[in-house]
Amino acid sequence: MTDETRLTDELTRRAERVHAAPLSFESVRGRAQTIRRRRRAAAATGVAAAVAAVVLLPAVLSGGSDRSAPDPAPPAPAPPGSSVLHDGVVTLPDGSTVPVDVDNADVSQMGVLTDGRIVLALAQPQSIRVYGADGSLDDTYPAFANEITVSADDGAVAWVAKDRTVRVLTSGTAEPATLPGIPLQNQTSGNIDAVLDAEHLLVGDGSTTNGLLTSTGIEDLRTSEDLRVQDVSPDGDLWAVSYAAPEDPQFGCSGLYDPGAQTMVARSCDTSGLRFSPDGQHLLGMRGDNNMYGEVSTFDLDLEQVGTFTPTGKTAVVSRAGWADATHLLVGVTDWKLGLADVDTNPWSLVRVGLGGEDPEVVTPEGPGRNPEFVAEFVVSE
Amino acid sequence: MTDRDADFTAYLQARQAPLLRTAYLLTGDQHQAEDLLQTSLAKLYLAWDRVRERESVDAYVRRIMVNEHNSLWRRAWKRREVSTDLVPETTPVIDDYDDGSGTQLWAAVQTLPRKARAVLVLRYYEQLTERETADILGISVGTVKSQTSRALAALRERTPDDLRPREEER
């Protein structure tokens, strides 16, 4: 008898002894509802997803199994939409405004934490600026690049510091935590592709996401194929990704990746830059060059197109877009040909459109602005 | 009940018993196996609409089970569970079909790290190919081969001499 045969026999013998009362559909659905409810609650309250996962564990510790159907799930709190920075004012999803002393020309990205603080990535000089909920300047941190990455629940924002360590600012804490850097050759730094929570970041080399960064260092991240994570669904179950593909050598293709099953569950080579809606049921995507996009499209979880919004006018373009709520987009629109660089003659406006691209509603009427290749007059929060 | 739920229920009834056996081999504990299976099936239920190819659902659930079992959260929570080179001292359960060697071998299996145990369970219990095992674990075929080899070597080292395969049996 070989080692392998002996092992097969013993495993089979052990397995055949296992008997248990069958799981009912109701008990499985109940557990599913519990998982979904805890994830939503964690996302809504800014509690790290890790905490939500850990609270599931005492049942295992005690050896018990959650066979009883849980209480009916309470209504999920309304997930937050995007905020918009324009002309020195941040307009929050509830319509309230916060003045901030900054010029959009210096701002590349914005995040708004659940505690109300506003975090801006600035290009000149490359730094991260944190404003209080009232708009007062809290602090400025030198950065390696003018990039921030925000967690799906807006509970944490991360960036690469000038010394190439990674900093993570968490809602409710005054100072950012320091994590090890993401080393690459030639004294450069890797990228932060996603913030799962304050202690777990997906990182990569700019083209592929290949590591999980924690306080102890980088652990290899294995995926079924090379991909770069663009966004994480609110419940953490899906990653919106991009990957190189011969179908589109210029932009590559997009996909939805299930990290639990390590499987790509949907693919599309027709869009880029996918971002989940606040309820995780849809995504928006834009494809273009030089900070300008011809249209913004929405997709379902099969990456089938749901709708498209194309601004009116032959040379009108989309500058930035984000989710106003689960069923509406906020889109910064301008006309790139009606102005010249460094001259404030481009017409800019902010519109709110439905999921299907229908019924555009003007939020901020047309006004003069700068060349969209260099400036986003409406910066929509990450 | 919706068609979706009926579809899922049919799968649940047909497949939960064999999946529980796999969960048991992964965890080595019946209560943990039941919990792991319920959590994995719950996650499958949440993803049911995305699992288009029904013939690959088993592989999908196995992936969830293995990943869930190896997951960061559970590992962090179970830090007190440490893999060891020593076979734990337990009261052997010997039945009519076991001269004691099976119990020793099973105890040795449980000393292996989780990922190594998963490779052995998928290869030698589920009888999956190296390619199928690699797909589920998200590793290369070469890594499956090397992990299998190392795990079998560890089992040989941790199993008493008289349980090792004898020359005439090879």
Interface residues (C-beta under 8 A of the other chain):
Chain A: M1 T2 D3 E4 R6 L7 T8 D9 E10 L11 T12 R13 R14 A15 E16 V18 A20 P22 L23 F25 S27 V28 R29 R31 A32 T34 I35 R36 A50 A53 V54 L56 L57 A59 V60 L61 G63 G64 S65 D66 R67 H200 L212 R222 T223 S224 D237 D258 P259 G260 A261 Q262 T263 V265 A266 L301 D302
Chain B: D5 F8 T9 L12 Q13 Q16 A17 L20 R21 T22 Y24 L25 D29 Q30 H31 Q32 A33 E34 D35 L37 Q38 T39 L41 A42 K43 Y45 L46 A47 D49 R50 Y60 R63 I64 N67 E68 L72 W73 R74 A76 W77 Y97 D98 S101 G102 L105 W106 V109 L120 V121 Y124 Y125 Q127 D135 I136 G138 I139 L152 L155 R156 P165 E169 R170
